[in-house]
């Protein structure tokens, strides 16, 4: 009876050890998966931010450099007419 009792106790101890090891492995895998997911999300956010900044910089460059990108007729209308009108108003 004592051998059986000792065997049962050792089996229980082994089962507990196995469960602990399995649980630790599962926790480690879960943590790795969570870290990988978080890293992927961070990379996506950084990429979106970079894309947005690139688009904004491209738009600002086009806005600031309208003398080199707009057609001459449109430039004359949008830049000279307001000045001519303001000079006429001041002369009155």
Beta strands, then each sheet from edge to edge (+ up, - down):
end
